Amino acid sequence: MLNDEICKLRDKLNKSIEKGEDYSVIYELSVQLDELIAKYYNDLKNNKKKLAWIAL
């Protein structure tokens, strides 16, 4: 699930920060995480619209 991917990537990002990895690595992980979070909320919004349509 998308939520699991977000959690795994967040953990990977946190570990790379703790290790003091190169900024470019941290930045790339951060961008990937932002994209997954945006997709999660977009999917959530679309699912709510579908449910509202079905309820009518």
C-alpha positions as YAML, in Angstrom:
chain: A
units: angstrom
residues:
- id: 1
  name: MET
  ca: [0.00, 0.00, 0.00]
- id: 2
  name: LEU
  ca: [0.97, 3.59, -0.50]
- id: 3
  name: ASN
  ca: [0.99, 4.24, 3.24]
- id: 4
  name: ASP
  ca: [3.58, 1.49, 3.73]
- id: 5
  name: GLU
  ca: [5.76, 2.96, 0.98]
- id: 6
  name: ILE
  ca: [5.57, 6.37, 2.65]
- id: 7
  name: CYS
  ca: [6.62, 4.91, 6.01]
- id: 8
  name: LYS
  ca: [9.56, 3.02, 4.51]
- id: 9
  name: LEU
  ca: [10.79, 6.02, 2.56]
- id: 10
  name: ARG
  ca: [10.39, 8.29, 5.59]
- id: 11
  name: ASP
  ca: [12.51, 5.90, 7.65]
- id: 12
  name: LYS
  ca: [15.13, 5.76, 4.90]
- id: 13
  name: LEU
  ca: [15.21, 9.57, 4.76]
- id: 14
  name: ASN
  ca: [15.55, 9.87, 8.53]
- id: 15
  name: LYS
  ca: [18.40, 7.37, 8.59]
- id: 16
  name: SER
  ca: [20.23, 9.17, 5.81]
- id: 17
  name: ILE
  ca: [19.93, 12.43, 7.74]
- id: 18
  name: GLU
  ca: [21.21, 10.78, 10.93]
- id: 19
  name: LYS
  ca: [24.18, 9.31, 9.04]
- id: 20
  name: GLY
  ca: [25.00, 12.70, 7.58]
- id: 21
  name: GLU
  ca: [24.77, 11.50, 4.00]
- id: 22
  name: ASP
  ca: [25.37, 13.87, 1.12]
- id: 23
  name: TYR
  ca: [22.75, 16.57, 0.72]
- id: 24
  name: SER
  ca: [21.87, 15.44, -2.80]
- id: 25
  name: VAL
  ca: [20.85, 12.00, -1.48]
- id: 26
  name: ILE
  ca: [18.75, 13.54, 1.29]
- id: 27
  name: TYR
  ca: [17.15, 15.96, -1.15]
- id: 28
  name: GLU
  ca: [16.25, 13.20, -3.62]
- id: 29
  name: LEU
  ca: [14.67, 11.08, -0.87]
- id: 30
  name: SER
  ca: [12.75, 14.12, 0.33]
- id: 31
  name: VAL
  ca: [11.41, 14.81, -3.15]
- id: 32
  name: GLN
  ca: [10.35, 11.18, -3.55]
- id: 33
  name: LEU
  ca: [8.61, 11.29, -0.18]
- id: 34
  name: ASP
  ca: [6.79, 14.51, -1.09]
- id: 35
  name: GLU
  ca: [5.57, 12.91, -4.32]
- id: 36
  name: LEU
  ca: [4.26, 9.85, -2.49]
- id: 37
  name: ILE
  ca: [2.48, 11.99, 0.10]
- id: 38
  name: ALA
  ca: [0.90, 14.10, -2.65]
- id: 39
  name: LYS
  ca: [-0.26, 10.92, -4.41]
- id: 40
  name: TYR
  ca: [-1.68, 9.59, -1.13]
- id: 41
  name: TYR
  ca: [-3.76, 12.72, -0.56]
- id: 42
  name: ASN
  ca: [-4.83, 12.87, -4.20]
- id: 43
  name: ASP
  ca: [-5.99, 9.25, -4.04]
- id: 44
  name: LEU
  ca: [-7.79, 9.96, -0.78]
- id: 45
  name: LYS
  ca: [-9.57, 12.94, -2.32]
- id: 46
  name: ASN
  ca: [-10.57, 10.96, -5.41]
- id: 47
  name: ASN
  ca: [-11.90, 8.10, -3.27]
- id: 48
  name: LYS
  ca: [-14.03, 10.51, -1.25]
- id: 49
  name: LYS
  ca: [-15.50, 11.91, -4.45]
- id: 50
  name: LYS
  ca: [-16.34, 8.40, -5.64]
- id: 51
  name: LEU
  ca: [-17.98, 7.57, -2.31]
- id: 52
  name: ALA
  ca: [-20.01, 10.80, -2.39]
- id: 53
  name: TRP
  ca: [-21.20, 9.97, -5.91]
- id: 54
  name: ILE
  ca: [-22.21, 6.46, -4.87]
- id: 55
  name: ALA
  ca: [-24.11, 7.81, -1.85]
- id: 56
  name: LEU
  ca: [-26.30, 9.94, -4.12]
...
